[in-house]
Amino acid sequence: MDVLQAAGRRFARDRAGDAGYLDPEAVDRTRRQRRALADMKARFQKQNWIAAGLLMGLAALFPMLPGVEGWMAYTVALVIIYIIAAQGVAVLTGYAGLVTVGHGGFLAIGAYTSALLTKHYGTELITGLIAGGLMSALIGCLLGLIFLRLSGAFMAIGTLGFAFFVGTIVNNVDLFEGREGINLAKNRVLLWEIGDVGFYYVALAVFALVTLLIYCLTRSGVGRALMALRDAEKAAESSGIDRVFYRTLAFSISAFITGLAGVLNGHIVRYISSEVYADIWYSVDFLVAAIVGGSAFLMGPVLGGIFVALLPYFLEELHDLAFILKGVALILVLMFAPAGLAEVMGRPLRALRRRQIERLGVGASRQENASIREPGKLEAR
């Protein structure tokens, strides 16, 4: 033991001696390089916020552009609703690593919750959004506990069964009025009636808030825990991450977001029927949108939602062909761009930024290495 302790003391003295060979000027240059690297990353973040602000500003100006009519705002609002629903799926698929084919059920829960409150109690749109989102989140929490031990294909089959279950309930329980459906009056926000343009702005505001929620989630401890469970579940659990809590939370947040989309979808059409919301293809569309766009990227659901929502619009006369093209697009993305279109489209920008960071990093490491000099040279000085 004495020999080991002596060796340890000699190693410590050597390390302390090496520290004396650091050139103060080189150390200062290295610190400046590292500070510049941090400033560059902050500048990238600022550029992202500016780009997002410009896009939202352009979206806000869209109804005011010359030649834009109410039906155009209505169509774009439908696209935004698809994007919000795809964002809900992306939380579960992209960040938690759980495959779901049942989010059409949460869409129906949000739509029917708001529709029943509006019909029987005369509530307005904002109250419907809160109630529909919370009801969907509650069901999502229960579903997360039920499907706690499922993953992969078993999770997909379980969530598909949930979508069928919701469709059966709304089709056969008298409260939901089956195929006859529920007709809604004109939409109101607080005390004011809104038309197509007003509804567009409500949908845009919900989209902005949901995007901000996901952005904050992915950069928080909760988001990091979800991604750790996605990438290495056993290692994450061994590090102290509670799988039960975080998976249940992911289900709740995902269901809440999709429930908001359901409320908006029901109120923009002003008609809620089991003939629409018992359709399993809603769940498939949302999953396709999340995967094609890139479920692990903030812009992924935006690209995927636009693709899924507008494809039938442009191929209205060839409705069946639209379904075929969705399947073909999904296969091609899985083959050639597994991370989604957002990853492919963002490669040039990420490569440019990576080169800028590497230049700073290489400069810092070179100066750091050059700062360690031989003892003889220092003594000669």
C-alpha positions as CSV (number, residue, x, y, z in Angstrom):
1,M,0.0,0.0,0.0
2,D,2.9,2.4,0.8
3,V,4.3,1.8,-2.7
4,L,0.9,2.6,-4.3
5,Q,0.5,5.7,-2.2
6,A,4.0,6.9,-3.1
7,A,3.2,6.3,-6.8
8,G,0.0,8.3,-6.4
9,R,1.8,11.2,-4.8
10,R,4.4,11.2,-7.6
11,F,1.7,11.2,-10.3
12,A,0.0,14.1,-8.6
13,R,3.3,16.0,-8.4
14,D,3.9,15.3,-12.1
15,R,0.5,16.6,-13.0
16,A,1.0,19.7,-10.9
17,G,4.3,20.2,-12.6
18,D,2.8,19.9,-16.1
19,A,0.3,22.6,-15.1
20,G,3.3,24.9,-14.7
21,Y,4.2,24.5,-18.3
22,L,1.0,26.1,-19.6
23,D,1.6,29.3,-21.4
24,P,-0.8,31.9,-19.9
25,E,-1.2,33.6,-23.3
26,A,-2.2,30.3,-25.0
27,V,-4.6,29.5,-22.2
28,D,-6.2,32.9,-22.7
29,R,-6.5,32.3,-26.4
30,T,-8.1,28.9,-25.8
31,R,-10.7,30.5,-23.5
32,R,-11.5,33.0,-26.1
33,Q,-12.0,30.3,-28.7
34,R,-14.3,28.4,-26.4
35,R,-16.2,31.6,-25.7
36,A,-16.5,32.2,-29.4
37,L,-17.8,28.7,-29.9
38,A,-20.5,29.3,-27.2
39,D,-21.4,32.6,-28.9
40,M,-21.7,30.8,-32.3
41,K,-24.1,28.3,-30.9
42,A,-26.1,31.0,-29.3
43,R,-26.2,32.8,-32.7
44,F,-27.5,29.7,-34.4
45,Q,-30.2,29.5,-31.8
46,K,-31.1,33.1,-32.4
47,Q,-31.3,32.5,-36.2
48,N,-33.7,29.6,-35.6
49,W,-36.0,31.8,-33.5
50,I,-35.8,34.6,-36.1
51,A,-36.7,32.1,-38.9
52,A,-39.6,30.7,-36.9
53,G,-40.9,34.2,-36.2
54,L,-40.7,35.1,-39.8
55,L,-42.6,32.0,-40.8
56,M,-45.3,32.7,-38.2
57,G,-45.5,36.3,-39.3
58,L,-46.0,35.2,-42.9
59,A,-48.7,32.8,-41.9
60,A,-50.5,35.5,-39.9
61,L,-50.4,37.8,-43.0
62,F,-51.8,35.1,-45.3
63,P,-55.5,35.9,-45.0
64,M,-54.7,39.6,-45.7
65,L,-53.0,39.0,-49.0
66,P,-54.7,40.2,-52.1
67,G,-56.8,37.5,-53.7
68,V,-57.1,35.3,-50.6
69,E,-60.7,34.3,-50.0
70,G,-62.4,32.7,-47.0
71,W,-62.4,29.2,-48.4
72,M,-58.6,29.4,-48.8
73,A,-58.2,30.2,-45.1
74,Y,-60.5,27.3,-44.4
75,T,-58.4,24.9,-46.4
76,V,-55.1,26.1,-44.8
77,A,-56.8,25.8,-41.3
78,L,-57.6,22.1,-42.1
79,V,-53.9,21.6,-43.0
80,I,-52.8,23.2,-39.7
81,I,-55.2,20.8,-37.9
82,Y,-53.5,17.8,-39.5
83,I,-50.1,19.2,-38.5
84,I,-51.2,19.6,-34.9
85,A,-52.5,16.0,-34.9
86,A,-49.2,14.8,-36.4
87,Q,-47.3,16.7,-33.7
88,G,-49.2,14.7,-31.1
89,V,-48.2,11.4,-32.7
90,A,-44.6,12.7,-33.0
91,V,-44.3,13.2,-29.3
92,L,-45.0,9.5,-28.7
93,T,-43.3,8.1,-31.8
94,G,-40.3,10.4,-32.3
95,Y,-39.4,11.2,-28.7
96,A,-40.7,8.3,-26.7
97,G,-40.0,5.6,-29.4
98,L,-43.5,4.1,-29.2
99,V,-45.5,3.2,-32.3
100,T,-49.1,4.2,-32.3
101,V,-51.9,3.6,-34.7
102,G,-54.7,4.7,-32.5
103,H,-54.6,8.5,-32.3
104,G,-57.7,8.8,-34.3
105,G,-59.4,7.8,-31.1
106,F,-58.0,10.8,-29.2
107,L,-59.1,13.0,-32.1
108,A,-62.7,11.6,-31.6
109,I,-62.5,12.1,-27.9
110,G,-61.5,15.8,-28.3
111,A,-64.2,16.4,-30.9
112,Y,-67.0,14.8,-29.1
113,T,-66.1,16.3,-25.7
114,S,-66.3,19.8,-27.1
115,A,-69.3,19.1,-29.3
116,L,-71.4,17.8,-26.4
117,L,-70.5,20.7,-24.2
118,T,-71.3,23.2,-27.0
119,K,-74.7,21.5,-27.7
120,H,-75.9,21.0,-24.1
121,Y,-74.2,23.9,-22.3
122,G,-73.5,26.5,-25.1
123,T,-69.8,26.7,-24.4
124,E,-67.5,28.5,-26.8
125,L,-64.4,27.4,-28.7
126,I,-61.7,28.2,-26.1
127,T,-63.6,26.3,-23.4
128,G,-64.0,23.4,-25.8
129,L,-60.3,23.3,-26.5
130,I,-59.4,23.1,-22.8
131,A,-62.0,20.5,-22.1
132,G,-61.3,18.4,-25.1
133,G,-57.6,18.5,-24.6
134,L,-57.8,17.6,-20.9
135,M,-60.3,14.7,-21.5
136,S,-58.0,13.3,-24.2
137,A,-55.0,13.6,-21.8
138,L,-56.9,11.8,-19.1
139,I,-57.8,8.9,-21.4
140,G,-54.2,8.9,-22.7
141,C,-52.8,8.6,-19.1
142,L,-55.0,5.6,-18.5
143,L,-54.0,4.1,-21.8
144,G,-50.4,4.6,-21.0
145,L,-50.8,2.6,-17.8
146,I,-52.7,-0.1,-19.5
147,F,-50.1,-0.5,-22.3
148,L,-47.1,0.0,-20.0
149,R,-45.3,-3.3,-20.9
150,L,-46.1,-3.2,-24.6
151,S,-43.7,-1.9,-27.3
152,G,-43.1,-2.2,-31.0
153,A,-45.7,-4.2,-33.0
154,F,-47.6,-5.1,-29.8
155,M,-48.0,-1.4,-29.0
156,A,-49.2,-0.7,-32.5
157,I,-51.8,-3.4,-32.3
158,G,-52.9,-2.3,-28.8
159,T,-53.4,1.3,-29.9
160,L,-55.2,0.1,-33.0
161,G,-57.6,-1.8,-30.8
162,F,-58.2,1.4,-28.8
163,A,-59.1,3.3,-32.0
164,F,-61.6,0.5,-32.9
165,F,-63.0,0.6,-29.4
166,V,-63.6,4.4,-29.5
167,G,-65.3,4.0,-33.0
168,T,-67.6,1.4,-31.6
169,I,-68.6,3.5,-28.6
170,V,-69.4,6.6,-30.6
171,N,-71.3,4.6,-33.1
172,N,-73.6,2.7,-30.7
173,V,-74.0,4.8,-27.6
174,D,-77.0,7.1,-27.9
175,L,-75.2,10.0,-26.2
176,F,-73.0,10.5,-29.2
177,E,-75.9,10.3,-31.7
178,G,-74.2,7.8,-34.0
179,R,-74.4,8.4,-37.7
180,E,-77.0,11.2,-37.4
181,G,-74.3,13.2,-35.8
182,I,-74.2,16.5,-33.9
183,N,-74.7,19.8,-35.7
184,L,-72.9,22.8,-34.1
185,A,-73.9,26.5,-34.3
186,K,-71.4,29.1,-35.6
187,N,-68.2,29.2,-33.7
188,R,-67.6,31.7,-31.0
189,V,-64.4,32.8,-29.2
190,L,-65.5,34.3,-25.9
191,L,-68.4,36.6,-26.9
192,W,-67.5,37.0,-30.6
193,E,-68.6,34.9,-33.5
194,I,-65.9,34.0,-36.0
195,G,-65.9,32.9,-39.6
196,D,-63.3,31.1,-41.7
197,V,-60.6,33.7,-41.3
198,G,-61.1,34.0,-37.5
199,F,-61.0,30.2,-37.2
200,Y,-57.8,30.2,-39.2
201,Y,-56.2,32.5,-36.6
202,V,-57.4,30.3,-33.7
203,A,-55.9,27.2,-35.4
204,L,-52.6,29.1,-36.0
205,A,-52.4,30.2,-32.4
206,V,-53.0,26.6,-31.2
207,F,-50.3,25.4,-33.6
208,A,-47.8,28.0,-32.3
209,L,-48.5,27.1,-28.7
210,V,-48.2,23.4,-29.4
211,T,-44.9,23.9,-31.3
212,L,-43.5,26.0,-28.4
213,L,-44.6,23.2,-25.9
214,I,-42.8,20.5,-27.9
215,Y,-39.7,22.7,-28.3
216,C,-39.6,23.3,-24.5
217,L,-40.3,19.6,-23.8
218,T,-37.5,18.3,-25.9
219,R,-35.0,20.6,-24.2
220,S,-36.1,19.8,-20.7
221,G,-35.2,17.0,-18.3
222,V,-38.5,15.3,-19.3
223,G,-37.6,15.3,-23.0
224,R,-34.1,14.0,-22.3
225,A,-35.5,11.2,-20.2
226,L,-38.0,10.2,-22.9
227,M,-35.2,10.1,-25.5
228,A,-33.0,8.1,-23.2
229,L,-35.8,5.6,-22.8
230,R,-36.2,5.6,-26.6
231,D,-32.6,5.0,-27.3
232,A,-31.6,2.5,-24.5
233,E,-34.5,1.6,-22.2
234,K,-32.5,-0.7,-19.9
235,A,-29.6,1.7,-19.5
236,A,-32.0,4.6,-18.8
237,E,-33.8,2.7,-16.1
238,S,-30.5,1.7,-14.5
239,S,-29.6,5.4,-14.4
240,G,-32.7,6.1,-12.3
241,I,-35.2,7.1,-15.0
242,D,-38.8,6.0,-14.0
243,R,-40.1,4.3,-17.1
244,V,-43.7,4.1,-15.8
245,F,-43.9,7.9,-15.0
246,Y,-42.3,9.1,-18.3
247,R,-44.1,6.8,-20.6
248,T,-47.4,7.7,-19.0
249,L,-46.6,11.4,-19.2
250,A,-45.7,10.9,-22.9
251,F,-49.1,9.3,-23.6
252,S,-50.9,12.1,-21.8
253,I,-49.1,15.0,-23.6
254,S,-49.5,13.2,-27.0
255,A,-53.2,12.6,-26.4
256,F,-53.7,16.2,-25.2
257,I,-52.2,17.6,-28.4
258,T,-54.2,15.3,-30.6
259,G,-57.4,16.1,-28.6
260,L,-56.8,19.8,-29.4
261,A,-56.7,18.9,-33.1
262,G,-59.9,16.9,-32.6
263,V,-61.7,20.0,-31.2
264,L,-60.6,22.2,-34.0
265,N,-61.5,19.5,-36.6
266,G,-65.0,19.2,-35.2
267,H,-65.7,22.9,-35.0
268,I,-64.3,23.9,-38.4
269,V,-66.7,21.4,-40.1
270,R,-69.4,22.0,-37.4
271,Y,-70.6,18.5,-37.7
272,I,-69.4,15.5,-35.6
273,S,-70.6,12.0,-36.7
274,S,-69.4,8.4,-36.0
275,E,-69.3,8.1,-39.8
276,V,-66.3,10.4,-39.7
277,Y,-64.6,9.8,-36.4
278,A,-65.0,6.0,-36.4
279,D,-62.8,5.9,-39.5
280,I,-59.5,4.1,-38.7
281,W,-57.8,6.0,-41.6
282,Y,-57.4,9.1,-39.4
283,S,-55.0,7.2,-37.2
284,V,-53.1,5.9,-40.3
285,D,-52.8,9.4,-41.8
286,F,-51.4,10.9,-38.6
287,L,-48.8,8.1,-38.3
288,V,-47.8,8.5,-42.0
289,A,-47.5,12.3,-41.5
290,A,-45.2,11.9,-38.5
291,I,-43.0,9.3,-40.1
292,V,-42.8,10.9,-43.6
293,G,-42.0,14.3,-42.2
294,G,-39.6,13.1,-39.5
295,S,-41.1,12.5,-36.0
296,A,-37.9,13.3,-34.1
297,F,-37.6,16.8,-35.7
298,L,-39.6,19.9,-34.8
299,M,-40.4,20.6,-38.5
300,G,-41.2,16.9,-39.3
301,P,-44.9,17.0,-38.5
302,V,-45.2,20.2,-40.4
303,L,-43.9,18.7,-43.7
304,G,-45.7,15.4,-43.1
305,G,-49.0,17.1,-42.2
306,I,-48.9,19.3,-45.4
307,F,-48.2,16.2,-47.5
308,V,-51.0,14.0,-46.0
309,A,-53.6,16.8,-45.9
310,L,-53.0,18.3,-49.4
311,L,-52.4,15.1,-51.4
312,P,-56.2,14.1,-51.5
313,Y,-57.0,17.8,-52.3
314,F,-54.8,17.8,-55.4
315,L,-56.0,14.2,-56.3
316,E,-59.7,14.7,-55.5
317,E,-60.8,12.9,-58.6
318,L,-58.4,10.0,-58.0
319,H,-59.2,9.5,-54.3
320,D,-58.0,5.9,-54.2
321,L,-54.7,6.9,-55.8
322,A,-54.1,9.2,-53.0
323,F,-54.1,6.3,-50.5
324,I,-51.7,4.4,-52.8
325,L,-49.3,7.4,-53.0
326,K,-49.3,7.7,-49.2
327,G,-48.2,4.1,-48.9
328,V,-45.6,4.5,-51.6
329,A,-44.2,7.6,-50.0
330,L,-44.0,5.9,-46.6
331,I,-42.1,2.9,-48.1
332,L,-39.7,5.3,-50.0
333,V,-39.0,7.3,-46.9
334,L,-38.4,4.2,-44.8
335,M,-36.0,2.9,-47.4
336,F,-34.0,6.1,-48.3
337,A,-34.6,8.6,-45.5
338,P,-35.6,6.7,-42.3
339,A,-35.3,9.9,-40.3
340,G,-37.9,11.7,-42.5
341,L,-38.0,14.6,-45.0
342,A,-37.0,17.1,-42.3
343,E,-33.6,15.4,-41.8
344,V,-33.0,15.4,-45.6
345,M,-34.0,19.0,-46.1
346,G,-32.0,20.2,-43.1
347,R,-28.7,18.5,-44.1
348,P,-27.2,21.5,-46.0
349,L,-27.8,23.9,-43.1
350,R,-26.6,21.4,-40.5
351,A,-23.4,20.7,-42.6
352,L,-22.7,24.4,-42.9
353,R,-23.0,25.0,-39.2
354,R,-21.0,21.9,-38.4
355,R,-18.1,23.1,-40.5
356,Q,-18.2,26.5,-38.7
357,I,-18.2,24.8,-35.3
358,E,-15.4,22.4,-36.3
359,R,-13.2,25.2,-37.5
360,L,-13.5,26.9,-34.1
361,G,-13.0,23.6,-32.3
362,V,-9.9,22.6,-34.3
363,G,-8.4,26.0,-33.7
364,A,-9.0,25.7,-30.0
365,S,-7.5,22.2,-29.7
366,R,-4.4,23.2,-31.7
367,Q,-3.7,26.2,-29.5
368,E,-4.3,24.1,-26.4
369,N,-1.7,21.5,-27.6
370,A,0.7,24.2,-28.5
371,S,0.4,25.7,-25.0
372,I,2.2,22.7,-23.4
373,R,6.0,23.4,-23.9
374,E,9.1,21.4,-23.0
375,P,10.6,22.3,-19.6
376,G,14.0,23.1,-21.1
377,K,12.6,25.8,-23.4
378,L,10.7,27.5,-20.6
379,E,13.8,27.5,-18.4
380,A,15.9,28.9,-21.3
381,R,13.5,31.8,-21.4
